[in-house]
Amino acid sequence: MPADDDALGAPREEGPGADEAVRPASEVDADARALASVVRMRILRLCLDEALTNKQIAERLGLPPANTYHHVRMLARRGFLAAQPERQGARGAREVPYLATGKSWKTPLGPSGSRVLIETFLEEVALADPAKVDIARLGLRVGPERAERLQRLLRGLFEELKDWPSDPDGEPISLFLAVHEDTARREPPVQDDDGAVTPSSAAPRSARSSRP
């Protein structure tokens, strides 16, 4: 699913990967590598609707500025962050703030993308007040038609939400969505007398849900 981004951010494409077919594979891979970092995903979220300097980013992440500088440079080089006009910092020093471009919303993630997004979510939610975390867990059993409908519904919702204008006086919030196969609820394969293993051929079941 975003980093996003920022994933869950501000671009105007039809969805993740919408225009990747026309880009060289090396460029797609380079973008995926740029997003394969929890620190960089958190930087994109910090700069979603507020331009921050490297020093400010480092302070919010609790990291040395030298460490975050490397990540900021990579994100800017790949077009995920855009440098804003210079401004004068403390003691007259010139500082460059950065703002997320929203490119991550439409950028396919690499093989480690799901793990990076989950770890990013866990770091961010650990900092939140538990009383302000609204969370739900749902189990379903669906056929191909409903699975496709579910994807359309969820994608449509997030596409709508990312186009909401940012409220300067509003409360910053983040959303995280994960739809995954529930392997533990699958029926185990059948093993015959010769040791051959075949998938269970259980009769189709109607869709049902649970909230453990």
Secondary structure, 3 states (H helix, E strand, C coil): CCCECCECCCCCCCCCCCCHHHCCHHHHHHHHHHCCCHHHHHHHHHCCCCCECHHHHHHHHCCCHHHHHHHHHHHHHCCCEEECCCEECHHHCEECCEEECCHHHHCCCCCCHHHHHHHHHHHHHHCCCHHHCCCCCCEEECCHHHHHHHHHHHHHHHHHHHCCCCCCCCCCCCCCCCCCCCHHHCCCCEECCCCCEECCCCCCCCCEEECC
